[in-house]
Amino acid sequence: MLPVMMITGSRGFIGTAIIEKFAPYFRIFAFDNKSSKEFLGDNVFSKEMDLTQDVSVNDAMDFIQRTDPQVNIASVIHLAAYYDFSGEPSDLYDKVTVQGTRRLLSALKKFAHVEQFLFSSTQLVHAPCSAGEKNNEQWPLDPKWDYPKSKVETEALIRNIHGQIPSVILRIAGVYNDQCHSIPISHQIQRIYEKRLTGHVFPGDIAHGQPFVHLDDLVEAIWLTVQHRKELSSEEIILIGEPETYSYDMLQKELARLIHGAPHWETIQIPKVVAKTGAWVQDKIPGIEEPFIKPWMIDLADDHCQLDISKAQRVLGWTPQRRLIEALPKMVETLKRDPQRWYQLHHLKISSIPEAAHA
């Protein structure tokens, strides 16, 4: 009989890719807070679960035991979490991400044996580094906004209560695929595609940047983490991302070349007070399109991160096979082939597509 795996956040961008990879080799119990009647595969059992409710979580665990009373869970892949790029405070960071994880771990202790609890965290929990430096798993923590703060709280919670269940925390870089599926990258592409003024200015050091990882490489890292579950220690933290970080300016120039054939694309660093004023005006005055860059993001625009992934290479045998800079042509090709579909896919306003794109 196939080994059993449980996954939360199963209908999300990462969750669906994991199910596709793992389904031929595992019996998967897939949980999400949205009900689904979709057929996910012969080995996939899907059920709604609300992490904020004891009854719902316990019912999900009973669902597994009813299917297999003697179940041995090889791995629990915990992806479900709350995030919101608006910057507005929300008690859901605590209710879903922190307390939801507490509730899940407590409920899992009713099983005789759980071989692994894998939590998807973020590299954003780390303090930024300087150009030329690389941060590893021991790099200082300094989460700057509510999403990574909730991940730091949850990491501490897991360390305190995982008990006999071995835990693995993957601190993951920004995820993308060949169509994009990355909020910051899709908005950067949009600004350049539409030749917006905001596509020529940036409120931080344009030589700085943040790391990313292709969805396929992330899924492979999770696959290897599950495969090596019996060899890992009872508490592991592993950074997952590409070893290269491309600067904001480099991405600007490459996207402009791919989209417009522009040999030069100037990006000017503007004072933060100017950027905040412009973002505030766009955000508050009716009739002006809501911007992606919010005032709270501007304070983080100087942050830079480059990852030391030697631990992932050493303990998992994982090295990413793809690079963001190589995926940009595929993203732009998909955009140009069908701008309306690309905008819909990335939840952008169809009305802002340039007229020339409809020709």
C-alpha positions as CSV (number, residue, x, y, z in Angstrom):
1,M,0.0,0.0,0.0
2,L,1.2,3.5,-0.8
3,P,2.5,5.7,2.1
4,V,0.2,8.4,3.3
5,M,0.8,12.1,3.0
6,M,-1.4,15.0,4.3
7,I,-1.3,18.5,2.8
8,T,-3.0,21.7,3.9
9,G,-3.6,24.6,1.5
10,S,-4.1,21.9,-1.2
11,R,-5.9,24.1,-3.7
12,G,-3.3,26.8,-3.8
13,F,-0.6,27.5,-6.4
14,I,2.0,25.4,-4.6
15,G,-0.4,22.8,-3.2
16,T,-1.9,21.7,-6.6
17,A,1.7,21.3,-8.0
18,I,2.7,19.2,-5.0
19,I,-0.4,16.9,-5.5
20,E,0.4,16.4,-9.2
21,K,4.0,15.4,-8.3
22,F,3.2,13.2,-5.3
23,A,-0.1,11.5,-6.3
24,P,1.4,8.5,-8.2
25,Y,3.5,7.6,-5.1
26,F,1.4,8.5,-2.1
27,R,-2.1,8.4,-0.8
28,I,-2.8,12.0,-0.3
29,F,-5.3,13.6,2.1
30,A,-5.8,17.1,0.7
31,F,-7.3,19.8,2.9
32,D,-8.3,23.4,2.1
33,N,-10.6,26.0,3.5
34,K,-12.6,26.0,0.2
35,S,-14.8,23.0,-0.6
36,S,-13.9,21.2,-3.8
37,K,-15.7,18.6,-5.9
38,E,-12.8,18.4,-8.3
39,F,-11.3,15.0,-9.1
40,L,-7.7,15.3,-7.9
41,G,-6.6,11.7,-8.7
42,D,-7.2,8.1,-7.7
43,N,-4.9,8.4,-4.7
44,V,-6.2,11.8,-3.5
45,F,-8.9,12.2,-0.8
46,S,-10.1,15.8,-0.6
47,K,-12.0,17.5,2.2
48,E,-12.7,21.0,3.5
49,M,-10.9,22.1,6.6
50,D,-11.0,25.4,8.5
51,L,-7.8,25.8,10.6
52,T,-9.5,28.4,12.8
53,Q,-12.1,25.8,14.1
54,D,-11.3,22.9,16.5
55,V,-14.3,20.9,15.2
56,S,-13.2,21.3,11.6
57,V,-9.6,20.2,12.2
58,N,-10.6,17.3,14.4
59,D,-13.2,16.2,11.8
60,A,-10.4,16.3,9.1
61,M,-8.3,14.0,11.3
62,D,-11.2,11.7,11.9
63,F,-11.7,11.6,8.1
64,I,-8.2,10.2,7.7
65,Q,-8.7,7.6,10.4
66,R,-12.0,6.5,9.0
67,T,-10.3,5.8,5.7
68,D,-7.4,4.0,7.4
69,P,-7.7,3.3,11.1
70,Q,-4.0,2.1,11.3
71,V,-2.7,5.0,9.3
72,N,1.0,5.9,9.5
73,I,1.5,9.4,8.1
74,A,4.8,9.7,6.2
75,S,4.6,13.5,5.9
76,V,2.3,16.5,6.7
77,I,3.0,19.3,4.3
78,H,1.6,22.4,5.9
79,L,1.1,25.2,3.4
80,A,-2.0,26.9,4.6
81,A,-1.4,30.4,5.9
82,Y,-2.9,33.9,5.7
83,Y,-1.2,36.6,3.7
84,D,-2.4,40.0,2.4
85,F,-0.2,42.5,0.5
86,S,-2.5,45.5,1.4
87,G,-0.4,46.0,4.5
88,E,-3.6,46.3,6.6
89,P,-3.4,44.6,10.0
90,S,-5.5,41.5,10.4
91,D,-6.2,39.1,13.2
92,L,-6.2,36.3,10.6
93,Y,-2.4,36.1,10.7
94,D,-2.7,34.9,14.3
95,K,-6.0,32.9,13.8
96,V,-5.0,31.0,10.6
97,T,-1.2,30.9,10.5
98,V,-0.2,30.8,14.2
99,Q,-3.2,29.3,16.1
100,G,-4.2,27.2,13.1
101,T,-0.8,25.5,13.2
102,R,-1.1,25.0,16.9
103,R,-4.5,23.4,16.4
104,L,-3.2,21.1,13.6
105,L,-0.2,19.9,15.5
106,S,-2.3,19.2,18.6
107,A,-4.8,17.2,16.5
108,L,-2.0,15.2,14.8
109,K,-0.9,13.8,18.1
110,K,-3.9,11.4,18.0
111,F,-2.0,9.4,15.3
112,A,0.4,6.7,16.5
113,H,3.1,7.8,14.1
114,V,3.7,10.9,12.0
115,E,7.1,10.8,10.4
116,Q,7.4,14.4,9.4
117,F,5.8,17.8,9.8
118,L,6.9,20.2,7.0
119,F,6.1,23.9,7.5
120,S,6.4,26.3,4.6
121,S,7.9,29.5,6.0
122,T,9.6,32.4,4.1
123,Q,13.1,33.8,3.7
124,L,11.5,37.1,4.5
125,V,11.9,36.2,8.2
126,H,15.6,37.1,7.9
127,A,17.2,40.5,8.3
128,P,18.4,41.9,4.9
129,C,22.1,41.5,4.0
130,S,24.5,43.8,2.2
131,A,25.5,43.3,-1.4
132,G,28.2,40.6,-1.5
133,E,26.9,38.9,1.6
134,K,24.8,35.7,1.7
135,N,22.5,34.8,4.5
136,N,22.2,31.2,5.7
137,E,19.8,29.6,8.2
138,Q,21.6,31.2,11.2
139,W,21.2,34.7,9.8
140,P,19.5,37.1,12.2
141,L,15.7,37.2,12.1
142,D,14.1,40.6,11.5
143,P,10.6,40.3,9.9
144,K,9.4,43.7,8.7
145,W,5.7,43.2,8.1
146,D,2.8,41.0,9.4
147,Y,3.2,38.1,7.0
148,P,6.8,37.1,7.9
149,K,6.2,38.1,11.5
150,S,3.4,35.5,11.6
151,K,5.8,32.9,10.2
152,V,8.4,33.7,12.9
153,E,5.8,33.2,15.6
154,T,4.7,29.9,14.0
155,E,8.3,28.7,13.7
156,A,8.7,29.3,17.4
157,L,5.4,27.6,18.2
158,I,6.5,24.5,16.2
159,R,9.8,24.2,18.0
160,N,7.9,24.4,21.3
161,I,5.1,21.9,20.7
162,H,6.0,19.5,17.9
163,G,7.0,16.9,20.5
164,Q,7.8,13.5,19.0
165,I,6.8,14.6,15.5
166,P,10.0,15.6,13.6
167,S,9.7,19.1,12.1
168,V,11.2,20.7,9.0
169,I,10.9,24.4,8.3
170,L,11.5,25.4,4.7
171,R,12.2,29.1,4.4
172,I,11.2,29.7,0.8
173,A,12.1,32.5,-1.6
174,G,9.5,34.2,-3.8
175,V,7.9,31.6,-6.0
176,Y,7.2,32.0,-9.7
177,N,6.6,29.8,-12.8
178,D,7.0,30.2,-16.5
179,Q,3.7,32.2,-16.8
180,C,4.8,34.3,-13.8
181,H,2.3,33.8,-11.0
182,S,4.3,36.1,-8.8
183,I,2.6,39.3,-7.5
184,P,5.7,41.6,-7.4
185,I,7.0,40.4,-10.8
186,S,3.6,40.5,-12.5
187,H,3.1,44.1,-11.4
188,Q,6.7,45.0,-12.5
189,I,5.9,43.6,-15.9
190,Q,2.6,45.5,-16.0
191,R,4.3,48.8,-15.3
192,I,6.8,48.3,-18.1
193,Y,4.3,46.9,-20.5
194,E,2.0,49.9,-20.1
195,K,4.9,52.3,-20.1
196,R,3.8,53.8,-16.8
197,L,5.8,56.6,-15.2
198,T,6.0,54.3,-12.1
199,G,7.9,51.8,-14.4
200,H,10.8,54.3,-14.4
201,V,11.1,55.1,-10.7
202,F,11.9,53.1,-7.6
203,P,12.1,54.2,-4.0
204,G,15.0,52.0,-3.1
205,D,18.5,51.1,-4.2
206,I,18.0,49.7,-7.7
207,A,21.2,47.6,-7.3
208,H,19.4,45.6,-4.6
209,G,17.0,42.7,-5.1
210,Q,15.2,39.7,-3.5
211,P,15.7,36.0,-4.3
212,F,13.2,33.8,-6.1
213,V,12.6,30.1,-6.8
214,H,10.8,28.4,-9.7
215,L,7.7,26.4,-8.7
216,D,9.1,23.2,-10.2
217,D,12.3,23.6,-8.2
218,L,10.4,24.2,-5.0
219,V,8.3,21.1,-5.6
220,E,11.5,19.1,-6.1
221,A,12.9,20.5,-2.9
222,I,9.7,19.4,-1.0
223,W,9.9,16.0,-2.7
224,L,13.5,15.5,-1.5
225,T,12.6,16.7,2.0
226,V,9.9,14.0,2.2
227,Q,12.2,11.4,0.7
228,H,14.9,12.2,3.2
229,R,12.5,12.3,6.2
230,K,14.1,9.4,8.1
231,E,17.6,10.9,7.7
232,L,16.9,14.4,8.9
233,S,17.2,15.5,12.5
234,S,14.1,16.1,14.6
235,E,14.3,19.9,14.0
236,E,15.5,21.2,10.7
237,I,15.5,24.7,9.1
238,I,16.4,24.9,5.4
239,L,16.6,27.8,3.0
240,I,15.1,27.2,-0.5
241,G,15.8,29.6,-3.3
242,E,18.1,30.4,-6.2
243,P,21.6,31.3,-5.2
244,E,21.6,34.3,-7.5
245,T,19.7,37.5,-6.7
246,Y,19.0,39.8,-9.6
247,S,18.9,43.5,-9.0
248,Y,15.7,45.5,-9.5
249,D,17.5,47.4,-12.2
250,M,18.7,44.3,-14.0
251,L,15.1,43.0,-14.1
252,Q,13.8,46.3,-15.3
253,K,16.3,46.4,-18.2
254,E,15.7,42.8,-19.2
255,L,11.9,43.2,-19.1
256,A,12.0,46.4,-21.2
257,R,14.2,44.7,-23.8
258,L,11.9,41.7,-24.0
259,I,8.6,43.7,-24.0
260,H,9.5,46.7,-26.1
261,G,12.9,45.9,-27.6
262,A,14.2,48.9,-25.7
263,P,18.0,48.9,-25.6
264,H,18.0,51.3,-22.6
265,W,15.4,51.6,-19.8
266,E,16.1,54.2,-17.2
267,T,15.0,53.6,-13.7
268,I,15.6,56.5,-11.3
269,Q,15.8,56.1,-7.5
270,I,13.4,58.6,-6.0
271,P,13.3,59.8,-2.3
272,K,11.1,57.7,-0.1
273,V,9.0,60.7,1.0
274,V,8.1,61.5,-2.6
275,A,7.3,57.8,-3.3
276,K,5.1,57.6,-0.2
277,T,3.2,60.8,-1.1
278,G,2.5,59.5,-4.6
279,A,1.5,56.1,-3.4
280,W,-0.8,57.7,-0.8
281,V,-2.4,59.9,-3.4
282,Q,-3.0,57.0,-5.7
283,D,-4.3,54.9,-2.9
284,K,-6.8,57.4,-1.4
285,I,-8.1,59.6,-4.2
286,P,-11.2,58.1,-6.0
287,G,-10.8,57.5,-9.7
288,I,-7.0,56.9,-9.6
289,E,-6.1,53.3,-10.1
290,E,-5.0,51.5,-6.9
291,P,-1.2,51.0,-7.0
292,F,0.5,47.8,-6.1
293,I,3.3,49.6,-4.3
294,K,1.8,50.7,-1.0
295,P,3.3,53.3,1.4
296,W,4.4,50.5,3.9
297,M,6.4,48.7,1.1
298,I,8.5,51.8,0.4
299,D,10.4,51.4,3.7
300,L,11.5,48.0,2.6
301,A,12.6,49.0,-0.9
302,D,16.3,49.1,0.1
303,D,16.3,45.6,1.5
304,H,18.6,43.1,-0.2
305,C,18.9,39.3,0.2
306,Q,21.1,36.6,-1.4
307,L,20.8,33.1,-0.2
308,D,23.4,30.6,0.9
309,I,21.7,27.3,-0.1
310,S,24.6,25.0,0.9
311,K,22.6,23.3,3.6
312,A,19.8,22.3,1.1
313,Q,22.5,21.0,-1.2
314,R,24.2,19.1,1.6
315,V,21.2,17.5,3.4
316,L,18.7,17.2,0.6
317,G,20.9,17.0,-2.5
318,W,18.9,19.9,-3.9
319,T,20.1,22.5,-6.3
320,P,17.7,24.6,-8.3
321,Q,17.8,23.9,-12.1
322,R,16.0,27.0,-13.2
323,R,16.8,30.7,-13.0
324,L,14.4,33.7,-12.9
325,I,16.3,35.6,-15.6
326,E,15.8,32.6,-17.9
327,A,12.1,32.5,-17.3
328,L,11.4,36.1,-18.1
329,P,11.2,35.5,-21.9
330,K,8.6,32.8,-21.3
331,M,6.6,35.2,-19.1
332,V,6.7,38.0,-21.7
333,E,5.9,35.6,-24.5
334,T,2.8,34.4,-22.7
335,L,1.8,38.0,-22.0
336,K,2.2,39.0,-25.7
337,R,0.4,36.0,-27.0
338,D,-2.8,36.8,-25.1
339,P,-2.6,40.0,-22.9
340,Q,-6.2,39.7,-21.7
341,R,-5.8,36.1,-20.4
342,W,-2.4,37.0,-18.8
343,Y,-4.0,40.0,-17.0
344,Q,-6.9,37.8,-15.8
345,L,-4.5,35.2,-14.6
346,H,-2.7,37.8,-12.5
347,H,-5.8,39.7,-11.3
348,L,-4.8,42.9,-13.1
349,K,-7.3,45.4,-14.6
350,I,-8.1,44.4,-18.2
351,S,-9.0,48.0,-19.0
352,S,-5.4,49.1,-18.5
353,I,-4.1,46.9,-21.4
354,P,-2.5,49.2,-24.0
355,E,-4.7,49.7,-27.1
356,A,-1.9,48.4,-29.3
357,A,-2.1,45.1,-27.6
358,H,-5.6,44.6,-29.0
359,A,-4.6,45.1,-32.6
